[in-house]
Amino acid sequence: MDIIKHIIKDTPEFYKWSLTIADKRVQKWPLMDSPLPTLAISSSYLLFLWLGPKYMQGREPFQLRKTLIVYNFSMVVLNFFIFKELFLAARAANYSYICQPVDYSDDPNEVRVAAALWWYFISKGVEYLDTVFFILRKKFSQISFLHVYHHCTMFTLWWIGIKWVAGGQSFFGAHMNAAIHVLMYLYYGLAAFGPKIQKYLWWKKYLTIIQMIQFHVTIGHTALSLYSDCPFPKWMHWCLIGYALTFIILFGNFYYQTYRRQPRRETTAKPGKALHNGAFNGALASSNGNASKTDEKPAGAESGRRKRKGRAKRD
């Protein structure tokens, strides 16, 4: 109990001290003055996760087809903008891909990097809408632990990143992830057009592979920075390695369950399982809850033919 009391007593003092080493450039930017707005948004997200399905019980699911198309292609544009800004600003500032300390000056290129990282943080808040669409469309099976963990932690933890390290090594993972999200939301947007387009989206599993490669590259890049004694906050390096490991485990499990695991008994209904249980970025296969229903009917029809055939034999 004494330890808990000391932690509770010392936490406010530690936070006040940490503000003295925070990035002064971002202090007055939206959501950055205090962690409370970010925590409030994340808490509201978790509350909606609990109340949303209860509200939708007994109600018809929303279709939201046009909304999904507009939303997903808007996210393509946003993530491309973030990638472009980070890439060009880092190049203009002569950033090193091996070791780049944070420059807290008001140099235009450094401020441009910080601004692009802030937009990256904002994009993670916007991505909460992925879950909202799942719930409104009653695609509850898509809301896996991976989905919720990814969305909730990315937005919350990147507030810390922008508050203290809006530049330097932070640009590497953000611009790589933004590029992957361009492809990911492009997939979502195309899938939202329906079965006529979905049958051409054979490259879904390769996006999952790229995502897992990203986490390995992140760990390798961070380990290299630690090895070279890069003057970037060591606590951030170690936290990033631990965080990336959790995603390797979770995405690796998803990939195995979806693409590698062979069920003992094959049935005609099981090929559609990947469509319903996919979770790239927590929810790849259904493209924001826009899962195709075309695969379900043939399975039912096939099952019906089997039953009729079986009855004929018994008769």
C-alpha positions in Angstrom: 0.0 0.0 0.0 2.9 2.4 0.8 4.3 1.9 -2.7 0.9 2.7 -4.3 0.6 5.8 -2.2 4.0 7.0 -3.2 3.2 6.4 -6.9 0.0 8.3 -6.6 1.7 11.1 -4.8 4.8 11.3 -7.1 2.9 11.0 -10.4 1.7 14.6 -10.6 5.2 15.8 -9.7 6.8 13.6 -12.4 4.3 14.9 -15.0 5.1 18.5 -14.1 8.8 17.8 -14.4 8.3 16.0 -17.8 6.6 19.1 -19.1 9.8 21.0 -18.7 11.5 18.8 -21.3 8.5 18.7 -23.7 8.5 20.1 -27.2 7.5 23.8 -26.8 6.7 24.1 -30.4 3.6 21.9 -30.2 2.3 23.2 -26.9 -0.4 25.3 -28.3 -1.4 23.0 -31.2 -4.8 21.4 -31.0 -5.1 18.5 -28.4 -1.4 19.0 -27.3 -1.7 21.3 -24.3 -3.0 18.5 -22.1 -3.5 14.7 -22.4 -7.1 15.0 -21.1 -8.8 15.6 -24.6 -6.9 12.6 -26.1 -7.8 10.4 -23.1 -11.4 11.6 -23.2 -11.7 10.7 -27.0 -10.1 7.2 -26.3 -12.4 6.7 -23.3 -15.4 7.6 -25.5 -14.3 5.2 -28.1 -14.2 2.3 -25.5 -17.6 3.4 -24.2 -19.0 3.2 -27.7 -17.5 -0.2 -28.0 -19.6 -1.3 -25.1 -22.8 0.7 -25.7 -22.9 0.6 -29.5 -23.6 -3.1 -29.9 -26.3 -2.9 -27.3 -28.0 0.0 -29.2 -27.8 -1.9 -32.5 -29.5 -5.0 -31.1 -32.9 -5.4 -32.6 -32.1 -2.8 -35.3 -31.4 -3.2 -38.9 -27.7 -2.6 -39.8 -26.8 0.6 -41.7 -25.4 0.1 -45.2 -23.2 3.2 -45.4 -21.8 2.2 -48.8 -21.3 5.7 -50.1 -20.0 6.8 -46.7 -17.4 4.1 -46.6 -16.2 4.9 -50.1 -15.8 8.6 -49.3 -14.2 7.9 -45.9 -11.7 5.3 -47.2 -10.5 7.4 -50.1 -10.3 10.4 -47.9 -8.0 8.4 -45.7 -5.9 7.5 -48.7 -5.5 11.2 -49.4 -4.7 12.0 -45.8 -2.1 9.3 -45.4 -0.5 10.2 -48.7 -0.2 13.8 -47.6 1.4 12.7 -44.3 3.9 10.4 -46.2 4.7 13.1 -48.7 5.3 15.8 -46.1 7.5 13.6 -43.9 9.5 12.4 -46.8 10.1 15.8 -48.4 10.7 17.6 -45.1 13.1 15.0 -43.9 15.0 15.1 -47.1 15.1 18.9 -47.1 16.5 18.8 -43.5 19.1 16.2 -44.5 17.7 13.6 -42.1 19.7 10.4 -41.6 17.8 7.1 -41.8 20.3 5.6 -39.3 20.4 8.1 -36.5 18.5 11.4 -36.4 18.2 13.3 -33.1 15.3 15.7 -32.5 15.9 19.3 -33.4 13.6 21.4 -31.3 14.4 24.6 -33.2 12.0 26.7 -35.3 13.8 25.7 -38.5 11.1 25.6 -41.2 11.9 22.0 -42.2 11.9 20.8 -38.6 8.5 22.5 -38.0 7.2 20.9 -41.1 8.3 17.4 -39.9 6.6 18.1 -36.5 3.4 19.3 -38.2 3.3 16.2 -40.4 3.7 14.0 -37.3 0.9 15.9 -35.7 -1.3 15.1 -38.6 -0.3 11.5 -38.3 -1.4 11.5 -34.7 -4.7 13.1 -35.8 -5.2 10.4 -38.4 -5.1 7.7 -35.7 -8.0 9.4 -34.0 -9.9 9.6 -37.2 -9.3 5.8 -37.6 -11.6 5.2 -34.6 -14.4 5.5 -37.3 -13.3 2.1 -38.6 -14.8 0.6 -35.4 -17.9 2.9 -35.5 -18.7 1.6 -39.0 -18.3 -2.0 -37.9 -20.8 -1.5 -35.1 -23.3 0.5 -37.2 -23.2 -2.2 -39.8 -23.4 -4.9 -37.1 -20.1 -6.6 -38.2 -19.4 -7.4 -34.5 -17.1 -10.4 -35.4 -14.6 -8.0 -36.9 -14.0 -6.2 -33.6 -11.2 -8.4 -32.4 -8.7 -7.7 -29.6 -6.1 -6.8 -32.3 -8.5 -4.3 -33.8 -9.3 -2.5 -30.5 -5.7 -2.7 -29.2 -4.3 -1.3 -32.4 -6.7 1.6 -32.7 -6.8 2.6 -29.0 -3.1 2.5 -28.3 -1.9 4.1 -31.5 -3.9 7.3 -30.9 -3.1 7.5 -27.2 0.6 6.7 -27.4 1.3 9.0 -30.3 0.2 11.9 -28.2 3.2 11.2 -26.1 5.4 11.0 -29.2 4.2 14.4 -30.5 4.5 16.0 -27.0 8.1 15.0 -26.5 9.7 13.8 -29.7 8.0 15.5 -32.7 10.9 15.0 -35.0 14.2 13.1 -35.4 13.8 9.3 -35.4 10.0 9.5 -35.0 9.7 10.3 -38.7 10.9 6.9 -39.8 8.1 4.7 -38.5 5.4 7.3 -39.2 6.2 7.8 -42.8 6.6 4.1 -43.4 3.2 3.4 -41.7 1.5 6.2 -43.6 2.7 4.7 -46.9 1.2 1.3 -45.9 -2.0 2.9 -44.9 -2.3 4.4 -48.3 -2.4 0.9 -49.8 -4.6 -0.4 -46.9 -7.3 2.3 -47.3 -7.1 2.0 -51.1 -8.0 -1.7 -50.5 -10.9 -0.7 -48.2 -12.2 1.9 -50.7 -12.2 -0.5 -53.6 -13.8 -3.3 -51.5 -16.6 -0.9 -50.6 -17.8 -0.9 -54.2 -19.0 -4.4 -53.7 -18.6 -7.9 -55.1 -17.8 -6.7 -58.7 -14.6 -5.1 -57.4 -13.9 -7.4 -54.5 -13.2 -10.4 -56.7 -10.1 -8.5 -58.1 -8.7 -7.8 -54.6 -6.5 -10.9 -54.4 -3.6 -8.9 -52.8 -5.2 -8.7 -49.3 -2.9 -11.1 -47.6 0.2 -9.4 -49.0 -0.9 -6.2 -47.2 -0.8 -8.2 -44.0 2.7 -9.5 -44.8 3.9 -5.9 -45.5 2.5 -4.8 -42.2 4.4 -7.5 -40.4 7.6 -6.7 -42.3 7.1 -3.1 -41.1 7.2 -4.1 -37.5 10.4 -6.2 -38.0 12.0 -3.2 -39.8 11.0 -0.9 -37.0 12.7 -3.2 -34.4 15.8 -3.5 -36.5 16.0 0.3 -37.1 15.5 1.0 -33.4 18.0 -1.6 -32.3 20.6 -0.1 -34.7 20.0 3.3 -33.2 20.6 1.9 -29.7 23.7 0.1 -30.9 25.1 3.2 -32.4 24.2 5.2 -29.3 22.1 7.6 -31.2 21.2 10.7 -29.1 17.5 10.0 -29.2 15.6 9.3 -25.9 16.5 5.7 -25.0 13.2 5.2 -23.2 11.4 5.9 -26.4 13.6 3.3 -28.2 12.9 0.6 -25.7 9.2 1.3 -25.6 9.0 1.2 -29.4 10.7 -2.2 -29.5 8.3 -3.6 -26.9 5.3 -2.1 -28.7 6.4 -3.5 -32.1 6.8 -7.0 -30.6 3.2 -7.0 -29.4 2.1 -6.3 -33.0 4.4 -9.0 -34.4 2.7 -11.5 -32.1 -0.8 -10.4 -32.7 -0.5 -9.9 -36.5 1.4 -13.2 -36.8 -1.4 -15.0 -35.0 -3.9 -13.4 -37.3 -1.9 -14.4 -40.4 -1.6 -18.0 -39.2 -5.3 -18.3 -38.3 -6.4 -16.8 -41.5 -4.0 -18.0 -44.2 -1.9 -20.9 -42.8 -4.0 -22.9 -40.5 -5.6 -25.9 -42.2 -8.8 -27.1 -40.6 -9.1 -30.9 -40.1 -12.4 -31.1 -41.9 -12.9 -29.0 -45.0 -16.4 -27.6 -45.7 -17.7 -25.4 -48.4 -18.6 -22.7 -45.8 -15.1 -22.3 -44.4 -13.4 -20.4 -47.3 -15.6 -17.5 -46.4 -14.2 -17.5 -42.8 -11.2 -15.4 -43.7 -13.6 -12.7 -45.0 -15.4 -12.6 -41.7 -12.5 -12.9 -39.3 -9.9 -10.7 -41.0 -8.3 -8.1 -38.9 -5.6 -6.2 -40.9 -5.3 -2.9 -39.0 -7.7 -4.7 -36.7 -10.2 -5.2 -39.6 -8.8 -5.8 -43.1 -10.9 -8.5 -44.6 -14.3 -6.7 -44.4 -13.1 -3.3 -45.5 -14.6 -1.3 -42.6 -17.5 -3.8 -42.2 -18.3 -3.9 -45.9 -17.9 -7.7 -46.2 -19.3 -9.3 -49.3 -22.3 -11.6 -48.9 -21.7 -13.3 -52.3 -19.7 -16.1 -50.8 -22.4 -17.1 -48.3 -25.1 -18.1 -50.8 -23.2 -20.7 -52.8 -22.2 -22.4 -49.5 -25.8 -22.5 -48.3 -27.0 -23.8 -51.7 -24.3 -26.5 -51.7 -25.3 -27.5 -48.2 -28.9 -27.8 -49.3 -28.0 -30.0 -52.2 -26.1 -32.3 -49.9 -29.0 -32.6 -47.6 -31.4 -33.4 -50.4 -29.0 -36.0 -51.8 -28.6 -37.6 -48.4 -32.3 -37.9 -48.0 -32.6 -39.5 -51.4 -30.1 -42.1 -50.4 -31.8 -43.0 -47.1 -35.2 -43.3 -48.9 
